[in-house]
Amino acid sequence: MDNFNHGVAPQTEVTTLETLLRAAPVGVGVVSGRVFSHASPRLCEMVGYTREELLGQSTRMLYQTAEEFERTGRIYYRELSAHGLSSIETRWLRKDGVLIDVLISSSPTHPTELETAVIITVLDISEARRSQEELVWRNRQLRAFQRISEVMLADEAEQAIFDTIAREAAEMSGFPLVTIELCDFDKAVMVFRGVHGISLEGMPTPFEVPMDVTLSGQVARTGEVLLETEVSGRREYAAPILRQLRVETCLCVPIKVDGKVIGTLSLSHPER
């Protein structure tokens, strides 16, 4: 009877361990020299690879760039050497091409042999990161609307209000060049009313550009959002001012009232 019990106990322990690992909210793996030697079911599910696809492979396969792989490696070994533990936030690239935010905690199986085997636990923090980013974005919006309201209530000139809106849009979006243009369909022109990051000094007032040579004019006619990442390749649509500023990316959004386009908000960037 004793021999029978000794024979089944290891299998029972392995089964129990696998069940626990499958139920855990974190992925668990073992890496040696940053090469997988074990991967729990949850870890495989998290990254979209089977265990067979992961084992024997470098963790480099999960990083979008070699630079990020090297950066996390430097932190990884430095913290393990100094403290015996490491905790890193990074992004992993799933097999299906989706990027996920992860928190990786590591500890060596032997404190003096970091290259031998390291246990890693991986937590998918994508949802928490999205919630945090959403909160930051909402706070930015509130601050922007607060400043715009202050200008409007201070009875500032209409031009100052438009320029304030353009400036706040630039700060919220990270796009350095922002314009607000109103449509004059009778004259077939876009009239610049608010600008940020663009000097209209020396330009006629009001500054008008024909609709048929501007990206904003196209948006005014179609009423649809336009994102162009190669403005320089669309000379027939780009206004001279955009060429002068070497704009490469432009996001143009229609401004509508009661379903009718009355203007556009354009966010431009010199990089793709």
Secondary structure, 3 states (H helix, E strand, C coil): CHHHHHHHHHHHHHHHHHHHHHHCCCEEEEEECCEEEEECHHHHHHHCCCHHHHCCCEHHHHCCCHHHHHHHHHHHHHHHHHHCCEEEEEEEECCCCCEEEEEEEEEECCCCCCCCCEEEEEEECHHHHHHHHHHHHHHHHHHHHHHHHHHHHCCCCHHHHHHHHHHHHHHHHCCCEEEEEEEECCCCEEEEEEEECCCCCCCCCCCEEEHHHCHHHHHHHHCCCEEECCHHHCCCCCCHHHHHCCCCEEEEEEEEECCEEEEEEEEEECCC
